[in-house]
Amino acid sequence: MRRWAWLGMALCLGACDDADEAQAGGQGACVATAPTLAHRRLRASGTALIDAAGRQVLLRGVNAGGRSKLPPFLPFPFAESARPDQADAPPFDEAVAAYAERARAWGLNVARVPFTWEALEPTRGQLDEAWLRRYIDLVRALGERDIRVIVDFHQDVFHRVFCGDGFPDWALPDADYTTPPDCTTWFTGYLSDPQVQLAYDRFWANEDGLRDAFRAMWTTMATRLWAEPNVIGFEIINEPGWGTADPAAWARDVLAPFYAELADVVHAVAPDALVFVDSTGTEAITARTALPRPAATGLVFAPHFYDAGVILRGMWSGVGGFVEPLGRWADVGQAWGVPVLLGEYGIPGAAPGAEGYVAEHQAALDALGLHGTLWEYSATADDWNGEGMSIYHPARGEAPTARALARPYPEAIAGAGLAFEYDPATRTLTLSFDAEPGGTSTLRVPDALFTDRLRAEITAGDGCLTAEGGRVHLLAPTGGRISAILTQAE
């Protein structure tokens, strides 16, 4: 049976009028409504993420954001930050609402929200409660817009003194440090800076009880953040460094057991949380890892991928797509039997071909059925180490990369055998799947992209479509193979 609807977008995909509902639902015979979810948590089932209604969920989102690596450790300016250059910024409540609202308008359903240990515990044994309350308020603002959150302990080359971020001053060895003169090549510190390597060696050896303190830090964060219903899990450490150890042996003998140990720490206070585990920053270039599967439950493999030309030259050649390298990460997920979320991929917004670069990544994620969070979204003029990767700037507005990120996708499917593709040139999403009888699936539609009207059509199978709050719901009363299309109305 063929059913269609013209869905008005002016009210952010608000409910159709009576005529539209009648056409979409077969004169009232079929009305698709969002299923009532007992909670917004997700569970891992093999390589899939499953919601409370038993639907397979696809996560599409952003990192929030690179500016969180520096004081005041949040991705937007606000008047109460005590920074003279932010004195004219909006009050925190207004700033956090505006920040989260942009993410909603882009059609995102997840945010990887970095925090640094330096922000949480600047003095050993003393938490910065003011910062933590604001971090939680950011998580809540995202949750109010139905955006799930991954809490990410973020570090790069251990500490800010090495052009990085993450660990507090008191975690450093007692020594005089030399900050590199050029922080744009900060990532070389993993390979060539003895100061960075010494800091990691001390951490992995638990000198001065640093790993004990790290476990306590994660107990605090998991306890406080698991109370937020939109938090789905915790990422133990971003792009960990191996110090002076052999990287492959360290991944096997140190990092994998460390992840299993910290998963137990998290699950002691958040038993149903997903635990996201990352590979190293250098492996983000090769899309190959020496890390074996950690002995833990609820795992999600969360590696990164950066094209070498983008990292070294700040530009993309424009040649080829990314199915092959991201396919290697998908293969790891298959071998481990866990879902895969591409935790970072990004490019300077002003780089030639930046929009195409992000679009090609999105197409690869779609083809491989992987989850992904783009690096990054900071609503400030500050630019950590001159990376220029934020998809938004307060003076210039959205970067082209934001336009590539905003695209419709099947957010939650009640069924199996999903195949889908999005054509950005025509703004057309096509999909098909084997629907469960009586199941309601949800397609996410960014109102930042479809600002006028959307044409939604079931081209094969029996079902109906309705729109609500940036989403299109598809009900299949009798189940079977369903095909549908969403496109910009002419």
C-alpha positions as CSV (number, residue, x, y, z in Angstrom):
1,M,0.0,0.0,0.0
2,R,1.3,3.4,-0.9
3,R,0.9,6.2,1.6
4,W,2.2,9.7,1.5
5,A,2.1,13.0,3.4
6,W,3.3,16.6,3.0
7,L,4.7,17.4,6.4
8,G,4.9,21.1,7.4
9,M,8.3,22.1,8.7
10,A,7.7,25.7,9.8
11,L,7.0,24.6,13.3
12,C,10.0,22.2,13.5
13,L,8.0,19.2,12.2
14,G,5.0,19.9,14.3
15,A,1.9,17.8,13.9
16,C,0.2,17.7,10.5
17,D,-3.1,19.4,10.0
18,D,-6.2,17.2,9.7
19,A,-6.0,16.8,5.9
20,D,-2.3,15.8,6.1
21,E,-3.0,13.3,8.9
22,A,-5.9,11.7,7.0
23,Q,-3.6,11.3,3.9
24,A,-0.7,10.0,6.0
25,G,-2.8,7.6,8.0
26,G,-5.4,6.3,5.6
27,Q,-8.4,8.2,6.9
28,G,-7.5,7.5,10.5
29,A,-6.9,3.7,10.0
30,C,-3.2,4.1,10.9
31,V,-1.7,6.7,13.1
32,A,2.0,6.6,14.0
33,T,2.9,8.0,17.4
34,A,6.2,7.9,19.3
35,P,6.5,4.9,21.6
36,T,6.5,5.7,25.3
37,L,10.0,4.9,26.5
38,A,10.5,3.9,30.2
39,H,14.0,5.5,30.0
40,R,16.5,6.9,27.5
41,R,19.3,4.5,28.3
42,L,20.7,2.2,25.7
43,R,22.1,-1.3,25.9
44,A,24.5,-3.1,23.8
45,S,23.3,-6.3,22.0
46,G,26.1,-7.7,19.8
47,T,27.0,-4.8,17.5
48,A,23.7,-3.0,18.0
49,L,22.5,-0.4,20.5
50,I,19.0,-1.0,21.7
51,D,16.6,1.4,23.3
52,A,13.9,0.7,25.9
53,A,11.3,-0.1,23.2
54,G,13.7,-2.8,21.7
55,R,14.5,-0.7,18.7
56,Q,17.9,-0.5,17.0
57,V,19.2,3.1,17.6
58,L,21.6,5.0,15.4
59,L,23.6,7.8,17.1
60,R,24.6,10.9,15.2
61,G,26.2,13.7,17.0
62,V,29.1,16.1,17.9
63,N,31.8,16.6,20.5
64,A,31.0,19.5,22.9
65,G,33.7,20.7,22.4
66,G,37.4,21.6,22.1
67,R,37.0,24.8,24.1
68,S,36.2,22.6,27.1
69,K,40.0,21.8,27.4
70,L,40.8,25.3,28.7
71,P,39.5,27.4,31.6
72,P,36.6,27.8,32.3
73,F,36.3,24.3,30.8
74,L,33.0,24.7,29.0
75,P,32.4,25.0,25.2
76,F,30.8,28.5,25.3
77,P,31.4,31.9,26.9
78,F,29.3,33.0,29.8
79,A,29.3,36.1,32.0
80,E,30.0,34.3,35.3
81,S,33.2,32.8,34.0
82,A,35.3,35.6,35.6
83,R,37.2,36.0,32.3
84,P,37.6,39.6,31.4
85,D,37.1,38.8,27.7
86,Q,33.8,37.1,28.5
87,A,32.3,39.9,30.6
88,D,29.8,40.8,27.9
89,A,28.8,37.2,27.3
90,P,25.2,36.1,28.1
91,P,24.5,34.7,31.6
92,F,25.3,31.0,31.9
93,D,21.6,29.9,31.8
94,E,21.1,31.7,28.5
95,A,24.4,30.6,27.0
96,V,23.9,26.9,27.7
97,A,20.4,27.0,26.4
98,A,21.5,28.6,23.1
99,Y,24.4,26.1,22.8
100,A,22.1,23.1,23.2
101,E,19.4,24.5,21.0
102,R,21.8,24.7,18.0
103,A,22.6,21.0,18.4
104,R,18.9,20.2,18.4
105,A,18.3,22.2,15.3
106,W,21.1,20.3,13.5
107,G,19.1,17.1,14.2
108,L,21.7,15.5,16.5
109,N,20.7,12.9,19.0
110,V,24.0,12.4,21.0
111,A,26.8,14.6,22.3
112,R,30.2,13.4,23.5
113,V,30.8,15.9,26.3
114,P,34.5,16.2,27.3
115,F,35.7,17.0,30.8
116,T,39.2,17.3,32.2
117,W,40.4,16.0,35.5
118,E,42.0,19.4,35.9
119,A,38.6,21.0,35.9
120,L,37.0,18.6,38.3
121,E,39.8,18.3,40.9
122,P,42.3,21.2,40.5
123,T,43.6,20.5,44.0
124,R,44.1,16.9,45.1
125,G,41.1,15.8,47.1
126,Q,39.1,19.0,46.5
127,L,36.4,19.0,43.8
128,D,35.4,22.2,42.0
129,E,31.7,22.0,42.7
130,A,30.9,25.2,40.8
131,W,32.4,23.7,37.6
132,L,30.7,20.4,38.1
133,R,27.3,21.9,38.6
134,R,27.7,23.8,35.3
135,Y,28.9,20.6,33.5
136,I,25.8,18.9,34.8
137,D,23.7,21.8,33.6
138,L,25.1,21.4,30.1
139,V,24.2,17.7,30.2
140,R,20.7,18.6,31.3
141,A,20.2,21.3,28.7
142,L,21.1,18.7,26.0
143,G,18.7,16.2,27.7
144,E,15.9,18.7,27.6
145,R,16.3,18.6,23.8
146,D,16.3,14.8,23.7
147,I,20.1,14.6,23.1
148,R,21.8,11.7,24.8
149,V,25.2,12.2,26.4
150,I,28.5,10.3,26.5
151,V,30.6,11.6,29.4
152,D,34.2,11.7,28.1
153,F,37.4,12.1,30.2
154,H,39.4,14.0,27.8
155,Q,43.2,14.3,27.7
156,D,45.8,15.0,25.0
157,V,49.5,14.6,25.7
158,F,48.6,14.5,29.4
159,H,48.6,18.2,30.5
160,R,48.3,21.8,29.3
161,V,52.0,22.5,29.9
162,F,52.7,20.1,27.0
163,C,50.2,21.9,24.7
164,G,47.6,19.3,25.8
165,D,44.9,19.0,28.4
166,G,43.4,16.6,30.9
167,F,45.4,15.8,34.0
168,P,45.7,18.2,36.9
169,D,48.9,19.9,38.0
170,W,49.3,17.6,40.9
171,A,49.6,14.6,38.6
172,L,52.8,15.9,37.0
173,P,56.2,14.7,38.1
174,D,58.2,17.2,40.2
175,A,60.3,18.9,37.5
176,D,60.7,22.1,35.4
177,Y,58.8,21.9,32.2
178,T,59.4,23.4,28.8
179,T,56.2,24.1,26.8
180,P,56.8,23.5,23.1
181,P,57.1,26.7,21.1
182,D,54.6,25.5,18.5
183,C,51.4,24.0,19.9
184,T,49.9,23.3,16.4
185,T,52.0,20.1,16.4
186,W,51.0,19.1,19.9
187,F,50.3,15.5,18.9
188,T,54.0,14.8,18.3
189,G,54.5,14.9,22.1
190,Y,53.3,11.3,22.3
191,L,56.2,10.2,20.1
192,S,59.0,12.6,20.9
193,D,58.6,14.5,24.1
194,P,60.4,12.8,27.1
195,Q,58.4,14.9,29.5
196,V,55.1,13.6,28.2
197,Q,56.4,10.0,28.1
198,L,57.6,10.3,31.7
199,A,54.2,11.6,32.9
200,Y,52.4,8.6,31.3
201,D,54.9,6.1,32.7
202,R,54.3,7.4,36.2
203,F,50.5,7.1,35.7
204,W,50.5,3.6,34.4
205,A,52.9,2.5,37.2
206,N,50.5,4.1,39.7
207,E,53.3,6.3,41.1
208,D,52.1,8.6,43.9
209,G,48.8,6.7,43.7
210,L,47.8,8.4,40.5
211,R,45.7,5.4,39.2
212,D,44.1,5.0,42.6
213,A,43.1,8.7,42.4
214,F,41.9,8.2,38.8
215,R,39.6,5.4,39.9
216,A,38.2,7.6,42.7
217,M,37.7,10.4,40.1
218,W,35.6,8.1,38.0
219,T,33.6,6.9,40.9
220,T,32.7,10.5,41.5
221,M,31.8,11.3,37.9
222,A,29.8,8.1,37.3
223,T,27.9,8.6,40.5
224,R,27.0,12.3,39.8
225,L,26.3,11.9,36.1
226,W,24.4,8.6,36.1
227,A,21.7,10.5,37.9
228,E,21.0,12.3,34.6
229,P,18.6,10.3,32.5
230,N,20.1,11.2,29.2
231,V,23.6,10.0,30.1
232,I,24.1,6.7,28.3
233,G,27.7,5.9,29.3
234,F,31.2,6.9,30.1
235,E,34.4,7.1,28.0
236,I,37.3,6.1,30.3
237,I,40.1,8.1,28.6
238,N,40.5,9.9,25.3
239,E,43.5,8.8,23.1
240,P,45.6,7.4,25.9
241,G,49.4,7.6,25.7
242,W,51.8,4.7,26.2
243,G,54.8,6.5,27.6
244,T,58.1,4.7,26.9
245,A,56.5,1.3,26.6
246,D,56.2,-0.8,23.4
247,P,52.8,0.3,22.1
248,A,51.5,-3.1,21.1
249,A,52.7,-4.8,24.3
250,W,51.3,-1.9,26.3
251,A,47.9,-2.2,24.6
252,R,47.7,-5.9,25.4
253,D,49.2,-5.9,28.9
254,V,48.3,-2.5,30.3
255,L,45.5,-0.7,28.4
256,A,43.1,-3.6,28.0
257,P,43.2,-4.7,31.7
258,F,43.0,-1.0,32.6
259,Y,39.7,-0.7,30.7
260,A,38.3,-3.8,32.3
261,E,39.3,-2.5,35.7
262,L,37.7,0.9,35.1
263,A,34.5,-0.7,33.6
264,D,34.1,-2.4,37.0
265,V,34.6,1.0,38.8
266,V,31.9,2.6,36.6
267,H,29.5,-0.4,36.8
268,A,29.7,-0.4,40.6
269,V,27.7,2.9,40.7
270,A,26.1,2.8,37.2
271,P,25.4,-0.9,36.5
272,D,23.6,-0.4,33.2
273,A,26.0,2.2,31.8
274,L,27.8,1.7,28.5
275,V,31.6,1.9,28.7
276,F,33.3,3.5,25.7
277,V,36.9,2.5,25.1
278,D,39.2,4.4,22.7
279,S,42.4,3.5,20.9
280,T,45.5,5.7,20.7
281,G,45.8,9.0,18.7
282,T,48.3,7.5,16.3
283,E,45.9,4.6,15.6
284,A,43.4,7.2,14.6
285,I,45.5,7.8,11.5
286,T,45.9,4.2,10.5
287,A,42.5,2.9,11.6
288,R,44.2,-0.2,13.0
289,T,44.7,-1.1,16.6
290,A,46.8,-3.5,18.7
291,L,44.1,-3.3,21.5
292,P,42.5,-6.6,22.3
293,R,38.9,-6.8,23.6
294,P,38.8,-5.7,27.2
295,A,37.2,-8.3,29.6
296,A,34.1,-6.2,30.4
297,T,30.4,-6.0,29.7
298,G,28.5,-3.1,28.1
299,L,31.4,-2.1,25.9
300,V,31.3,0.2,22.9
301,F,34.5,0.5,20.8
302,A,35.0,4.2,20.3
303,P,38.1,4.9,18.1
304,H,38.8,8.0,16.1
305,F,39.8,8.6,12.5
306,Y,41.6,11.5,10.9
307,D,42.9,11.6,7.4
308,A,46.7,12.2,7.5
309,G,46.5,15.1,5.0
310,V,44.0,16.9,7.2
311,I,46.2,16.5,10.3
312,L,49.5,17.3,8.6
313,R,48.4,19.9,6.0
314,G,45.0,21.1,7.3
315,M,43.3,20.1,4.0
316,W,41.7,17.1,2.3
317,S,42.7,16.0,-1.1
318,G,39.1,15.3,-2.0
319,V,40.0,11.9,-3.4
320,G,38.1,8.8,-2.3
321,G,35.7,8.1,0.5
322,F,36.1,6.6,3.9
323,V,34.3,3.3,3.8
324,E,37.6,1.4,3.6
325,P,39.4,2.8,6.7
326,L,36.2,3.0,8.7
327,G,35.4,-0.5,7.6
328,R,38.5,-1.6,9.5
329,W,37.0,-0.1,12.7
330,A,33.7,-1.9,11.9
331,D,35.7,-5.1,11.6
332,V,37.1,-4.6,15.1
333,G,33.5,-4.2,16.4
334,Q,32.5,-7.4,14.6
335,A,35.5,-9.3,16.1
336,W,34.8,-8.0,19.6
337,G,31.0,-8.4,19.2
338,V,30.3,-4.8,20.3
339,P,28.9,-1.6,18.8
340,V,31.3,0.9,17.2
341,L,31.1,4.7,17.6
342,L,33.5,6.8,15.7
343,G,34.3,9.2,18.6
344,E,36.1,11.8,16.5
345,Y,36.5,12.8,12.9
346,G,36.9,16.4,11.8
347,I,38.5,19.0,9.7
348,P,39.1,22.8,9.9
349,G,35.9,24.4,8.8
350,A,37.7,26.8,6.5
351,A,39.7,24.1,4.7
352,P,39.0,23.5,1.0
353,G,36.6,20.6,0.7
354,A,35.6,20.6,4.3
355,E,31.9,20.2,3.7
356,G,32.6,17.2,1.3
357,Y,35.0,15.7,3.8
358,V,32.3,15.5,6.5
359,A,29.7,14.4,4.0
360,E,31.9,11.5,2.9
361,H,32.4,10.4,6.5
362,Q,28.6,10.6,7.1
363,A,28.1,8.5,4.0
364,A,30.6,5.9,5.2
365,L,29.0,5.8,8.7
366,D,25.6,5.2,7.0
367,A,26.9,2.5,4.7
368,L,28.6,0.7,7.6
369,G,25.9,1.2,10.2
370,L,28.3,2.9,12.6
371,H,27.6,5.6,15.2
372,G,29.6,8.9,15.1
373,T,30.3,12.2,16.9
374,L,32.1,14.9,14.9
375,W,34.9,16.9,16.3
376,E,33.8,19.6,17.3
377,Y,31.4,22.3,18.4
378,S,32.6,25.2,20.5
379,A,30.6,28.5,20.5
380,T,33.6,30.7,21.2
381,A,36.2,32.7,19.3
382,D,38.9,30.8,21.2
383,D,40.6,28.0,19.2
384,W,42.5,25.3,21.0
385,N,46.0,25.0,19.4
386,G,44.7,26.7,16.3
387,E,42.8,23.6,15.1
388,G,39.9,25.6,13.6
389,M,37.6,22.5,13.7
390,S,34.5,24.0,15.4
391,I,31.4,23.8,13.3
392,Y,30.3,27.1,14.8
393,H,31.8,30.6,15.4
394,P,30.0,33.4,17.3
395,A,30.9,36.0,14.7
396,R,30.8,33.9,11.5
397,G,27.9,31.5,12.4
398,E,27.8,28.0,11.1
399,A,30.7,26.5,9.2
400,P,30.1,24.5,6.0
401,T,30.8,21.4,8.1
402,A,27.7,22.1,10.2
403,R,25.6,21.9,7.0
404,A,27.1,18.6,6.1
405,L,26.4,17.2,9.6
406,A,22.7,18.2,9.5
407,R,21.1,15.4,7.6
408,P,18.1,13.1,8.2
409,Y,18.7,9.5,9.4
410,P,16.8,6.5,10.8
411,E,17.2,7.2,14.5
412,A,15.4,4.1,15.9
413,I,14.2,1.1,13.8
414,A,11.6,-1.4,15.0
415,G,12.9,-4.2,12.9
416,A,16.0,-5.6,11.1
417,G,17.8,-5.5,7.8
418,L,18.0,-1.8,7.6
419,A,19.5,-0.3,4.4
420,F,19.5,3.5,3.9
421,E,21.2,6.3,1.9
422,Y,21.1,10.1,1.9
423,D,21.7,12.2,-1.1
424,P,22.6,15.8,0.1
425,A,22.3,17.2,-3.4
426,T,18.6,16.4,-3.5
427,R,18.0,16.3,0.2
428,T,16.6,12.8,-0.1
429,L,16.7,9.9,2.4
430,T,15.7,6.5,1.2
431,L,15.4,3.5,3.4
432,S,14.0,0.0,3.7
433,F,13.9,-2.6,6.5
434,D,12.0,-5.6,7.7
435,A,9.5,-4.0,10.1
436,E,8.1,-5.7,13.2
437,P,4.3,-6.0,13.3
438,G,2.9,-3.0,15.2
439,G,6.4,-1.5,15.6
440,T,7.0,2.3,15.4
441,S,10.3,3.4,13.9
442,T,11.6,7.0,14.2
443,L,13.4,9.1,11.5
444,R,15.3,12.1,12.7
445,V,14.9,15.2,10.5
446,P,16.9,18.4,11.3
447,D,14.8,21.5,11.0
448,A,18.0,23.4,10.3
449,L,18.1,21.7,7.0
450,F,14.4,21.3,6.1
451,T,13.2,24.8,6.8
452,D,10.0,24.7,4.7
453,R,8.2,21.4,3.9
454,L,9.1,17.8,3.7
455,R,7.7,15.1,1.5
456,A,7.4,11.8,3.3
457,E,6.3,8.7,1.5
458,I,6.0,4.9,2.1
459,T,6.8,3.5,-1.3
460,A,6.4,-0.2,-0.5
461,G,4.7,-2.1,2.4
462,D,1.8,-1.2,4.7
463,G,2.2,1.7,7.1
464,C,1.8,5.3,7.9
465,L,3.8,8.4,8.8
466,T,3.4,11.3,11.2
467,A,5.7,14.1,12.2
468,E,6.4,15.4,15.6
469,G,9.1,17.7,17.0
470,G,11.9,17.1,14.5
471,R,11.1,13.5,13.9
472,V,9.0,11.4,11.6
473,H,7.4,8.3,13.1
474,L,6.6,5.3,10.9
475,L,4.1,2.7,12.1
476,A,3.9,-0.7,10.3
477,P,0.7,-2.4,11.6
478,T,1.3,-5.7,9.8
479,G,5.1,-5.7,9.6
480,G,7.0,-6.9,6.6
481,R,9.4,-5.1,4.3
482,I,8.9,-1.4,4.4
483,S,10.4,1.2,2.0
484,A,10.2,4.9,2.5
485,I,11.5,8.1,1.2
486,L,11.9,11.6,2.7
487,T,12.8,14.5,0.5
488,Q,12.5,18.3,0.3
489,A,9.1,19.3,-1.0
490,E,9.1,21.2,-4.3
